[in-house]
Amino acid sequence: MIRIAPIVVLLAGCMDGFFVISGRVTRCADDQPLVGVKVELILKSGVSADETSVAYSDPDGTFSVALDEPPSASARLVLEKPGYAGQEQDYSQASTSQVFCMTP
């Protein structure tokens, strides 16, 4: 019998070649978490010619999205949720504990 155990990675920054951005998304008006926000990390420069990664915020508003890229990569983070103004932010290195608030 083969058992598959869930793997939870709670690391941020670049480790073993992964460019990771993690954080939390809230509603600006009341700081309540926003679930289901599409978080897309788009490679701007790095080893790969074209790479993107998509994740969605969980019920606590938290997310983690990664690219298989070195620390010297740069990427754009795009947050989208229907009914809310989208956001974009560029990163020249991996980052953790980012907090974003979105307005309708």
C-alpha positions in Angstrom: 0.0 0.0 0.0 1.4 3.4 -1.0 0.6 6.2 1.4 0.8 9.8 0.3 1.3 12.3 3.0 0.4 16.0 2.5 3.4 18.3 2.4 3.0 21.7 3.9 5.7 24.2 3.1 5.7 27.3 5.3 8.9 28.8 3.9 9.3 32.2 2.3 12.0 33.7 0.2 14.2 31.7 -2.1 15.1 28.2 -1.1 16.4 25.5 -3.4 15.7 27.6 -6.4 12.2 28.6 -5.6 11.1 32.3 -5.8 8.3 32.5 -3.3 5.9 35.3 -2.4 3.5 34.8 0.5 1.1 37.0 2.4 -2.5 37.9 3.2 -5.3 39.7 1.4 -7.9 41.7 3.3 -10.8 44.0 2.6 -9.6 47.6 3.1 -12.8 48.8 4.8 -12.7 46.4 7.8 -9.5 44.3 7.5 -11.5 41.1 7.1 -9.8 38.3 5.1 -10.7 37.9 1.4 -11.1 34.3 0.3 -10.7 33.3 -3.4 -8.5 36.1 -4.5 -6.6 35.0 -7.6 -2.9 35.6 -7.0 -0.7 35.3 -10.1 3.1 35.5 -10.1 4.5 36.4 -13.5 8.2 36.1 -14.3 9.7 39.3 -15.6 13.4 38.2 -15.8 15.1 35.0 -14.7 16.3 31.7 -16.1 13.1 30.6 -17.8 11.8 32.4 -20.9 8.2 32.4 -19.6 6.8 31.2 -16.3 3.7 32.0 -14.3 2.2 30.5 -11.2 -1.3 30.9 -9.8 -2.8 30.4 -6.3 -5.9 31.5 -4.6 -6.2 33.0 -1.1 -7.7 30.7 1.5 -10.4 31.4 4.1 -7.9 33.3 6.2 -6.9 35.4 3.2 -3.4 33.9 3.1 -1.6 32.7 0.0 1.7 31.5 -1.2 2.8 31.4 -4.8 6.2 30.3 -6.2 8.3 30.2 -9.4 11.2 27.7 -10.0 13.6 30.6 -10.3 16.8 31.8 -8.4 16.9 34.8 -6.0 18.1 37.1 -8.8 14.8 36.7 -10.7 12.2 39.5 -10.8 8.5 39.0 -11.0 5.1 40.8 -11.0 2.4 39.8 -8.5 -1.1 40.4 -9.7 -4.1 40.1 -7.4 -7.7 39.9 -8.8 -11.1 39.3 -7.4 -14.4 40.0 -9.2 -16.0 43.2 -7.7 -12.7 44.5 -6.3 -10.0 46.7 -7.8 -7.0 44.6 -8.9 -3.5 45.2 -7.7 0.0 44.7 -9.2 3.4 44.9 -7.5 6.8 44.1 -8.8 9.4 42.2 -6.8 13.2 41.9 -7.4 13.5 39.3 -4.7 11.3 36.8 -2.9 9.3 38.1 0.0 7.2 37.0 2.9 4.5 38.5 5.1 3.1 40.8 2.5 -0.3 42.3 3.4 -2.6 43.6 0.7 -6.0 45.3 1.1 -8.5 45.4 -1.7 -11.4 47.8 -2.2 -14.6 47.2 -4.1 
